[in-house]
Every structure is written in structure tokens, then in C-alpha cells.
Amino acid sequence: MVKEIVPKHLLLFALDPHGKSIGVSINSPCYLSELDASTAQVLGDISDPKYKPLAAIHHELRLKNRHIYQELGTDKFFGIRMVGVENSQRGMGGATELIRRSILLAGCLGFSG
């Protein structure tokens, strides 16, 4: 799964003054066309058997909420999947800044909402 997300170039990193990574926001797009795949097809692309039940639940939930795309008049959403900061940087606004910049990135890439 990570191998599929990273090439989309939607990750944001926070760096300290020395260039060391101190935080990351893992973002990915969600397209309406992805919901054309059946749950079996989605699971067929997953090699880790422990992840398959979670992927099945996730895909089923997305299928049940397919109407949201129509209601909002879009065929794509920008998802902030995970945000993390190094322990020493917690409480300093790093995660908030990564989220803010992820939202700005989404707007620059044509996502709306």
C-alpha cells in the first residue's frame, strides 16, 4: 500500500534547520473511479493477509458512501491519511502546520471542498 501512495508525490515533510525529518503528512487522492472495483479485486492486490480484513472494511465503507461524490459534485477527494511528528516536537504546532499545508496543496492541485 505504501508503495502505491509514495509515488503520488503528496507527502509533506517537516524538517529541522539541519534537514532532519521531524514530521510527515501522508496524503493521497480518492477517486470515484476507484469504486468501480469490487472488494475481491481490491483484496487481490494486497499481499499482506493481516491487512486484507481492514482493506475489505475500508472498501465497503467507501462503497456505501459513494453518494457523497455526487452530493458534492466532484469525482475526487484529497485524503490526509496520517500525520506524525517526532516526540521532541509535539505540542509545538508541527502537526497543525502539516495539516494546513496539506490543505493548501490540495487546493493547488485542484481539489475543492
MODELLER restraints for C-alpha pairs under 7 A, 6 or more apart:
rsr = mdl.restraints
at = mdl.atoms
rsr.add(forms.Gaussian(group=physical.xy_distance, feature=features.Distance(at['CA:5:A'], at['CA:28:A']), mean=6.35, stdev=0.5))
rsr.add(forms.Gaussian(group=physical.xy_distance, feature=features.Distance(at['CA:10:A'], at['CA:26:A']), mean=6.97, stdev=0.5))
rsr.add(forms.Gaussian(group=physical.xy_distance, feature=features.Distance(at['CA:10:A'], at['CA:27:A']), mean=5.35, stdev=0.5))
rsr.add(forms.Gaussian(group=physical.xy_distance, feature=features.Distance(at['CA:10:A'], at['CA:28:A']), mean=6.19, stdev=0.5))
rsr.add(forms.Gaussian(group=physical.xy_distance, feature=features.Distance(at['CA:11:A'], at['CA:25:A']), mean=5.68, stdev=0.5))
rsr.add(forms.Gaussian(group=physical.xy_distance, feature=features.Distance(at['CA:11:A'], at['CA:26:A']), mean=4.84, stdev=0.5))
rsr.add(forms.Gaussian(group=physical.xy_distance, feature=features.Distance(at['CA:11:A'], at['CA:27:A']), mean=5.60, stdev=0.5))
rsr.add(forms.Gaussian(group=physical.xy_distance, feature=features.Distance(at['CA:12:A'], at['CA:24:A']), mean=5.57, stdev=0.5))
rsr.add(forms.Gaussian(group=physical.xy_distance, feature=features.Distance(at['CA:12:A'], at['CA:25:A']), mean=5.13, stdev=0.5))
rsr.add(forms.Gaussian(group=physical.xy_distance, feature=features.Distance(at['CA:12:A'], at['CA:26:A']), mean=6.80, stdev=0.5))
rsr.add(forms.Gaussian(group=physical.xy_distance, feature=features.Distance(at['CA:12:A'], at['CA:98:A']), mean=6.99, stdev=0.5))
rsr.add(forms.Gaussian(group=physical.xy_distance, feature=features.Distance(at['CA:13:A'], at['CA:21:A']), mean=6.48, stdev=0.5))
rsr.add(forms.Gaussian(group=physical.xy_distance, feature=features.Distance(at['CA:13:A'], at['CA:23:A']), mean=5.65, stdev=0.5))
rsr.add(forms.Gaussian(group=physical.xy_distance, feature=features.Distance(at['CA:13:A'], at['CA:24:A']), mean=4.43, stdev=0.5))
rsr.add(forms.Gaussian(group=physical.xy_distance, feature=features.Distance(at['CA:13:A'], at['CA:25:A']), mean=6.52, stdev=0.5))
rsr.add(forms.Gaussian(group=physical.xy_distance, feature=features.Distance(at['CA:14:A'], at['CA:21:A']), mean=5.80, stdev=0.5))
rsr.add(forms.Gaussian(group=physical.xy_distance, feature=features.Distance(at['CA:14:A'], at['CA:22:A']), mean=5.57, stdev=0.5))
rsr.add(forms.Gaussian(group=physical.xy_distance, feature=features.Distance(at['CA:14:A'], at['CA:23:A']), mean=4.80, stdev=0.5))
rsr.add(forms.Gaussian(group=physical.xy_distance, feature=features.Distance(at['CA:14:A'], at['CA:24:A']), mean=6.10, stdev=0.5))
rsr.add(forms.Gaussian(group=physical.xy_distance, feature=features.Distance(at['CA:15:A'], at['CA:21:A']), mean=4.47, stdev=0.5))
rsr.add(forms.Gaussian(group=physical.xy_distance, feature=features.Distance(at['CA:15:A'], at['CA:22:A']), mean=5.46, stdev=0.5))
rsr.add(forms.Gaussian(group=physical.xy_distance, feature=features.Distance(at['CA:16:A'], at['CA:22:A']), mean=6.42, stdev=0.5))
rsr.add(forms.Gaussian(group=physical.xy_distance, feature=features.Distance(at['CA:22:A'], at['CA:85:A']), mean=5.65, stdev=0.5))
rsr.add(forms.Gaussian(group=physical.xy_distance, feature=features.Distance(at['CA:22:A'], at['CA:86:A']), mean=5.16, stdev=0.5))
rsr.add(forms.Gaussian(group=physical.xy_distance, feature=features.Distance(at['CA:23:A'], at['CA:84:A']), mean=5.45, stdev=0.5))
rsr.add(forms.Gaussian(group=physical.xy_distance, feature=features.Distance(at['CA:23:A'], at['CA:85:A']), mean=3.96, stdev=0.5))
rsr.add(forms.Gaussian(group=physical.xy_distance, feature=features.Distance(at['CA:23:A'], at['CA:86:A']), mean=6.02, stdev=0.5))
rsr.add(forms.Gaussian(group=physical.xy_distance, feature=features.Distance(at['CA:24:A'], at['CA:83:A']), mean=5.73, stdev=0.5))
rsr.add(forms.Gaussian(group=physical.xy_distance, feature=features.Distance(at['CA:24:A'], at['CA:84:A']), mean=5.49, stdev=0.5))
rsr.add(forms.Gaussian(group=physical.xy_distance, feature=features.Distance(at['CA:24:A'], at['CA:85:A']), mean=6.50, stdev=0.5))
rsr.add(forms.Gaussian(group=physical.xy_distance, feature=features.Distance(at['CA:25:A'], at['CA:82:A']), mean=5.78, stdev=0.5))
rsr.add(forms.Gaussian(group=physical.xy_distance, feature=features.Distance(at['CA:25:A'], at['CA:83:A']), mean=4.37, stdev=0.5))
rsr.add(forms.Gaussian(group=physical.xy_distance, feature=features.Distance(at['CA:25:A'], at['CA:84:A']), mean=6.60, stdev=0.5))
rsr.add(forms.Gaussian(group=physical.xy_distance, feature=features.Distance(at['CA:25:A'], at['CA:98:A']), mean=6.04, stdev=0.5))
rsr.add(forms.Gaussian(group=physical.xy_distance, feature=features.Distance(at['CA:26:A'], at['CA:80:A']), mean=6.17, stdev=0.5))
rsr.add(forms.Gaussian(group=physical.xy_distance, feature=features.Distance(at['CA:26:A'], at['CA:81:A']), mean=5.51, stdev=0.5))
rsr.add(forms.Gaussian(group=physical.xy_distance, feature=features.Distance(at['CA:26:A'], at['CA:82:A']), mean=5.16, stdev=0.5))
rsr.add(forms.Gaussian(group=physical.xy_distance, feature=features.Distance(at['CA:26:A'], at['CA:83:A']), mean=6.32, stdev=0.5))
rsr.add(forms.Gaussian(group=physical.xy_distance, feature=features.Distance(at['CA:27:A'], at['CA:79:A']), mean=5.51, stdev=0.5))
rsr.add(forms.Gaussian(group=physical.xy_distance, feature=features.Distance(at['CA:27:A'], at['CA:80:A']), mean=4.44, stdev=0.5))
rsr.add(forms.Gaussian(group=physical.xy_distance, feature=features.Distance(at['CA:27:A'], at['CA:81:A']), mean=5.40, stdev=0.5))
rsr.add(forms.Gaussian(group=physical.xy_distance, feature=features.Distance(at['CA:28:A'], at['CA:78:A']), mean=6.05, stdev=0.5))
rsr.add(forms.Gaussian(group=physical.xy_distance, feature=features.Distance(at['CA:28:A'], at['CA:79:A']), mean=5.20, stdev=0.5))
rsr.add(forms.Gaussian(group=physical.xy_distance, feature=features.Distance(at['CA:28:A'], at['CA:80:A']), mean=6.60, stdev=0.5))
rsr.add(forms.Gaussian(group=physical.xy_distance, feature=features.Distance(at['CA:29:A'], at['CA:76:A']), mean=6.77, stdev=0.5))
rsr.add(forms.Gaussian(group=physical.xy_distance, feature=features.Distance(at['CA:29:A'], at['CA:77:A']), mean=5.69, stdev=0.5))
rsr.add(forms.Gaussian(group=physical.xy_distance, feature=features.Distance(at['CA:29:A'], at['CA:78:A']), mean=4.55, stdev=0.5))
rsr.add(forms.Gaussian(group=physical.xy_distance, feature=features.Distance(at['CA:29:A'], at['CA:79:A']), mean=5.71, stdev=0.5))
rsr.add(forms.Gaussian(group=physical.xy_distance, feature=features.Distance(at['CA:30:A'], at['CA:76:A']), mean=5.52, stdev=0.5))
rsr.add(forms.Gaussian(group=physical.xy_distance, feature=features.Distance(at['CA:30:A'], at['CA:77:A']), mean=5.01, stdev=0.5))
rsr.add(forms.Gaussian(group=physical.xy_distance, feature=features.Distance(at['CA:30:A'], at['CA:78:A']), mean=6.16, stdev=0.5))
rsr.add(forms.Gaussian(group=physical.xy_distance, feature=features.Distance(at['CA:30:A'], at['CA:79:A']), mean=6.75, stdev=0.5))
rsr.add(forms.Gaussian(group=physical.xy_distance, feature=features.Distance(at['CA:31:A'], at['CA:75:A']), mean=5.80, stdev=0.5))
rsr.add(forms.Gaussian(group=physical.xy_distance, feature=features.Distance(at['CA:31:A'], at['CA:76:A']), mean=4.36, stdev=0.5))
rsr.add(forms.Gaussian(group=physical.xy_distance, feature=features.Distance(at['CA:31:A'], at['CA:77:A']), mean=6.44, stdev=0.5))
rsr.add(forms.Gaussian(group=physical.xy_distance, feature=features.Distance(at['CA:32:A'], at['CA:69:A']), mean=6.96, stdev=0.5))
rsr.add(forms.Gaussian(group=physical.xy_distance, feature=features.Distance(at['CA:32:A'], at['CA:75:A']), mean=5.07, stdev=0.5))
rsr.add(forms.Gaussian(group=physical.xy_distance, feature=features.Distance(at['CA:32:A'], at['CA:76:A']), mean=6.04, stdev=0.5))
rsr.add(forms.Gaussian(group=physical.xy_distance, feature=features.Distance(at['CA:35:A'], at['CA:63:A']), mean=6.29, stdev=0.5))
rsr.add(forms.Gaussian(group=physical.xy_distance, feature=features.Distance(at['CA:39:A'], at['CA:56:A']), mean=6.16, stdev=0.5))
rsr.add(forms.Gaussian(group=physical.xy_distance, feature=features.Distance(at['CA:39:A'], at['CA:59:A']), mean=6.40, stdev=0.5))
rsr.add(forms.Gaussian(group=physical.xy_distance, feature=features.Distance(at['CA:43:A'], at['CA:52:A']), mean=6.07, stdev=0.5))
rsr.add(forms.Gaussian(group=physical.xy_distance, feature=features.Distance(at['CA:43:A'], at['CA:55:A']), mean=6.96, stdev=0.5))
rsr.add(forms.Gaussian(group=physical.xy_distance, feature=features.Distance(at['CA:43:A'], at['CA:56:A']), mean=6.83, stdev=0.5))
rsr.add(forms.Gaussian(group=physical.xy_distance, feature=features.Distance(at['CA:46:A'], at['CA:52:A']), mean=6.65, stdev=0.5))
rsr.add(forms.Gaussian(group=physical.xy_distance, feature=features.Distance(at['CA:69:A'], at['CA:75:A']), mean=5.90, stdev=0.5))
rsr.add(forms.Gaussian(group=physical.xy_distance, feature=features.Distance(at['CA:77:A'], at['CA:111:A']), mean=6.49, stdev=0.5))
rsr.add(forms.Gaussian(group=physical.xy_distance, feature=features.Distance(at['CA:78:A'], at['CA:106:A']), mean=6.24, stdev=0.5))
rsr.add(forms.Gaussian(group=physical.xy_distance, feature=features.Distance(at['CA:78:A'], at['CA:111:A']), mean=6.47, stdev=0.5))
rsr.add(forms.Gaussian(group=physical.xy_distance, feature=features.Distance(at['CA:83:A'], at['CA:95:A']), mean=6.41, stdev=0.5))
rsr.add(forms.Gaussian(group=physical.xy_distance, feature=features.Distance(at['CA:84:A'], at['CA:95:A']), mean=6.60, stdev=0.5))
rsr.add(forms.Gaussian(group=physical.xy_distance, feature=features.Distance(at['CA:85:A'], at['CA:94:A']), mean=6.82, stdev=0.5))
rsr.add(forms.Gaussian(group=physical.xy_distance, feature=features.Distance(at['CA:85:A'], at['CA:95:A']), mean=6.38, stdev=0.5))
